[in-house]
Amino acid sequence: MEKKGSDLDCKGSNNPLWLVKVPKYMSNKWMMVEDGEVGTLKINRRPGAPKPEVIFSLKEELAQRDDGKGYSEAPREHKFVLSGTAGQPMGVFSQTSADGAGPSSNGTLALEGKVAHRVDCRPVGGEHYMKLKRLQVLDAITPMRTTMALDRAVTNNYKPVSNHANNLEVERRKKEDGKRARADPEKVQEMLFSAFEKHQYYNIKDLVEITKQPINYLKEVLKEIATYNLKAPHKNTWELKPEYRHYKGGETPMEQT
């Protein structure tokens, strides 16, 4: 199925237009006006001059209005410097809403004209211009972050401590582990056999809690009667060696989860 293209209104294709580059502060001022006058444009054609003298005067009320960027005072007078397009063809297009409002007769896309001149808008030096530049320089050198002196220490934040609670808990466990008396290997094996009758797999932490033995000593005893699993699905767990798996009634104990 062929897709129908949009119609282009070319009634204004012969209109000569100016492509004007304006300062940022003026662009902010213009964006504040939804509909109305932003200033006046004077074109003085001097005899013998190759180009006319163009002066743009920003509306007084708009120049004094705060643009939200901290610049309430803007230069009033501006000079338009015209230049050619250097043989580069450029056009201006507009697209309107579906209700037909705007320059396009059918409410779609229209060619408003061709760019005849490039224009550079430059403020004329004066009191307001110097004030604006002063504010811009101060804004540029103002640091984004500043330091400030506090009258008193902030107490609702984290306070420095000599040692954290987690470290104290680890040290306490180490001391308790060191104080545990080593039982006879036969007694430890009996406790391990009793534990493995309930579950087939244990991690070392659970066995330490069951036997109450130092972890290094417990590993030495485990190596005689159990094997350490290095592969899934029971990785990092201990289980009895095959020759010691004599469970009551020939039943296999439950796997510990």
C-alpha positions as semicolon CSV with decimal commas, in nm:
position;residue;x (nm);y (nm);z (nm)
1;M;0,000;0,000;0,000
2;E;0,144;0,335;-0,104
3;K;0,177;0,596;0,173
4;K;0,053;0,940;0,077
5;G;0,301;1,222;0,143
6;S;0,218;1,551;0,319
7;D;0,133;1,855;0,107
8;L;0,371;2,152;0,115
9;D;0,235;2,506;0,086
10;C;0,482;2,702;-0,130
11;K;0,290;3,030;-0,156
12;G;0,557;3,213;0,047
13;S;0,858;3,057;-0,121
14;N;0,970;3,391;-0,271
15;N;0,962;3,585;0,059
16;P;1,313;3,712;0,153
17;L;1,385;3,637;0,519
18;W;1,659;3,722;0,768
19;L;1,827;3,454;0,977
20;V;1,905;3,642;1,300
21;K;2,142;3,522;1,571
22;V;2,055;3,688;1,904
23;P;2,226;3,683;2,247
24;K;2,101;3,432;2,498
25;Y;1,957;3,694;2,731
26;M;1,745;3,834;2,447
27;S;1,624;3,488;2,354
28;N;1,512;3,439;2,716
29;K;1,329;3,771;2,704
30;W;1,152;3,685;2,382
31;M;1,044;3,346;2,514
32;M;0,853;3,526;2,790
33;V;0,621;3,689;2,537
34;E;0,355;3,455;2,404
35;D;0,191;3,707;2,173
36;G;0,268;4,076;2,134
37;E;0,541;4,328;2,063
38;V;0,901;4,263;2,168
39;G;1,058;4,579;2,025
40;T;1,099;4,804;1,723
41;L;1,323;4,772;1,419
42;K;1,460;5,077;1,238
43;I;1,619;5,047;0,892
44;N;1,816;5,350;0,771
45;R;1,927;5,337;0,411
46;R;2,225;5,566;0,365
47;P;2,318;5,693;0,020
48;G;2,627;5,521;-0,115
49;A;2,638;5,261;0,166
50;P;2,638;4,899;0,047
51;K;2,417;4,786;0,335
52;P;2,150;4,967;0,539
53;E;2,196;5,051;0,907
54;V;1,960;4,839;1,117
55;I;1,889;4,915;1,483
56;F;1,667;4,703;1,705
57;S;1,525;4,854;2,025
58;L;1,406;4,609;2,287
59;K;1,077;4,703;2,448
60;E;1,139;4,889;2,777
61;E;0,891;4,685;2,977
62;L;1,038;4,358;2,848
63;A;1,397;4,471;2,908
64;Q;1,325;4,537;3,278
65;R;1,137;4,212;3,335
66;D;1,321;3,936;3,523
67;D;1,375;3,643;3,287
68;G;1,424;3,390;3,566
69;K;1,798;3,372;3,500
70;G;1,887;3,658;3,734
71;Y;1,909;3,921;3,458
72;S;1,635;4,179;3,505
73;E;1,820;4,459;3,322
74;A;1,904;4,402;2,957
75;P;2,052;4,638;2,695
76;R;1,788;4,827;2,497
77;E;1,969;4,914;2,177
78;H;2,111;4,651;1,944
79;K;2,277;4,670;1,608
80;F;2,201;4,425;1,331
81;V;2,507;4,331;1,125
82;L;2,397;4,191;0,790
83;S;2,596;3,943;0,585
84;G;2,524;3,722;0,285
85;T;2,449;3,354;0,279
86;A;2,774;3,264;0,097
87;G;2,580;3,094;-0,177
88;Q;2,420;2,851;0,065
89;P;2,048;2,808;-0,010
90;M;1,837;2,803;0,308
91;G;1,465;2,811;0,365
92;V;1,229;2,850;0,659
93;F;0,949;2,599;0,710
94;S;0,656;2,604;0,950
95;Q;0,423;2,334;1,068
96;T;0,086;2,420;1,217
97;S;-0,169;2,234;1,420
98;A;-0,446;2,026;1,271
99;D;-0,704;2,301;1,324
100;G;-0,543;2,509;1,045
101;A;-0,415;2,796;1,263
102;G;-0,099;2,959;1,130
103;P;0,046;3,059;0,794
104;S;-0,032;2,731;0,623
105;S;-0,370;2,726;0,454
106;N;-0,421;2,352;0,503
107;G;-0,272;2,329;0,853
108;T;0,019;2,103;0,757
109;L;0,358;2,218;0,630
110;A;0,449;2,548;0,462
111;L;0,757;2,710;0,311
112;E;0,765;3,062;0,458
113;G;1,049;3,191;0,243
114;K;1,418;3,181;0,161
115;V;1,698;3,320;0,377
116;A;1,834;3,632;0,207
117;H;2,067;3,757;0,484
118;R;2,243;3,626;0,790
119;V;2,216;3,876;1,075
120;D;2,422;3,905;1,391
121;C;2,246;4,095;1,671
122;R;2,502;4,287;1,880
123;P;2,422;4,503;2,184
124;V;2,531;4,865;2,175
125;G;2,769;4,950;2,460
126;G;2,609;5,147;2,741
127;E;2,514;5,146;3,108
128;H;2,276;4,852;3,085
129;Y;2,517;4,650;2,873
130;M;2,804;4,699;3,119
131;K;2,579;4,602;3,408
132;L;2,475;4,287;3,226
133;K;2,838;4,189;3,154
134;R;2,928;4,250;3,517
135;L;2,652;4,014;3,631
136;Q;2,760;3,752;3,378
137;V;3,122;3,765;3,496
138;L;3,017;3,734;3,861
139;D;2,792;3,444;3,772
140;A;3,076;3,269;3,589
141;I;3,328;3,300;3,874
142;T;3,083;3,204;4,149
143;P;3,175;2,851;4,263
144;M;2,906;2,587;4,242
145;R;2,995;2,459;4,590
146;T;3,103;2,664;4,887
147;T;3,231;2,586;5,236
148;M;3,078;2,727;5,550
149;A;3,172;2,732;5,918
150;L;2,929;2,568;6,162
151;D;2,863;2,711;6,505
152;R;2,823;2,365;6,650
153;A;2,878;2,008;6,542
154;V;2,600;1,832;6,357
155;T;2,477;1,561;6,593
156;N;2,207;1,400;6,383
157;N;2,452;1,242;6,140
158;Y;2,704;0,961;6,179
159;K;2,954;1,014;6,459
160;P;3,313;0,888;6,450
161;V;3,365;0,579;6,664
162;S;3,679;0,396;6,767
163;N;3,540;0,063;6,650
164;H;3,222;-0,038;6,474
165;A;2,966;-0,281;6,612
166;N;3,031;-0,540;6,342
167;N;3,402;-0,546;6,424
168;L;3,328;-0,583;6,794
169;E;3,101;-0,879;6,722
170;V;3,369;-1,051;6,515
171;E;3,628;-1,001;6,788
172;R;3,387;-1,137;7,049
173;R;3,330;-1,452;6,846
174;K;3,703;-1,501;6,800
175;K;3,758;-1,476;7,176
176;E;3,478;-1,723;7,245
177;D;3,619;-1,960;6,984
178;G;3,961;-1,940;7,144
179;K;3,821;-2,014;7,491
180;R;3,642;-2,329;7,378
181;A;3,805;-2,635;7,524
182;R;3,895;-2,913;7,285
183;A;3,705;-3,232;7,357
184;D;3,841;-3,576;7,283
185;P;3,834;-3,663;6,910
186;E;3,610;-3,964;6,984
187;K;3,361;-3,741;7,167
188;V;3,358;-3,493;6,879
189;Q;3,305;-3,773;6,629
190;E;3,008;-3,901;6,828
191;M;2,849;-3,556;6,815
192;L;2,914;-3,534;6,442
193;F;2,769;-3,880;6,374
194;S;2,461;-3,783;6,573
195;A;2,423;-3,463;6,369
196;F;2,467;-3,639;6,034
197;E;2,188;-3,881;6,127
198;K;1,952;-3,583;6,103
199;H;2,093;-3,415;5,793
200;Q;2,325;-3,536;5,523
201;Y;2,494;-3,201;5,454
202;Y;2,623;-2,935;5,694
203;N;2,822;-2,619;5,661
204;I;3,106;-2,556;5,900
205;K;2,928;-2,282;6,095
206;D;2,641;-2,514;6,190
207;L;2,882;-2,785;6,299
208;V;3,069;-2,538;6,519
209;E;2,742;-2,445;6,691
210;I;2,653;-2,810;6,741
211;T;2,988;-2,932;6,875
212;K;3,104;-2,610;7,047
213;Q;3,455;-2,681;6,924
214;P;3,720;-2,445;6,776
215;I;3,677;-2,430;6,400
216;N;4,035;-2,533;6,314
217;Y;4,023;-2,832;6,551
218;L;3,681;-2,931;6,419
219;K;3,810;-2,932;6,059
220;E;4,090;-3,169;6,160
221;V;3,837;-3,415;6,302
222;L;3,605;-3,376;6,004
223;K;3,879;-3,467;5,758
224;E;3,897;-3,814;5,915
225;I;3,528;-3,900;5,877
226;A;3,381;-3,654;5,624
227;T;3,446;-3,500;5,285
228;Y;3,416;-3,136;5,178
229;N;3,203;-3,071;4,869
230;L;3,351;-2,827;4,617
231;K;3,086;-2,863;4,348
232;A;2,716;-2,782;4,322
233;P;2,448;-2,853;4,428
234;H;2,599;-2,893;4,779
235;K;2,902;-2,671;4,739
236;N;3,090;-2,567;5,057
237;T;2,923;-2,832;5,275
238;W;3,046;-3,139;5,460
239;E;2,907;-3,495;5,437
240;L;3,016;-3,826;5,583
241;K;3,247;-4,052;5,388
242;P;3,072;-4,354;5,232
243;E;3,216;-4,597;5,485
244;Y;3,058;-4,400;5,772
245;R;2,709;-4,362;5,625
246;H;2,539;-4,624;5,843
247;Y;2,208;-4,459;5,918
248;K;1,944;-4,605;6,143
249;G;1,699;-4,828;5,967
250;G;1,882;-4,787;5,635
251;E;1,714;-4,451;5,575
252;T;1,888;-4,154;5,418
253;P;1,872;-3,841;5,637
254;M;1,711;-3,524;5,511
255;E;1,924;-3,275;5,325
256;Q;1,981;-2,955;5,519
257;T;1,857;-2,639;5,340
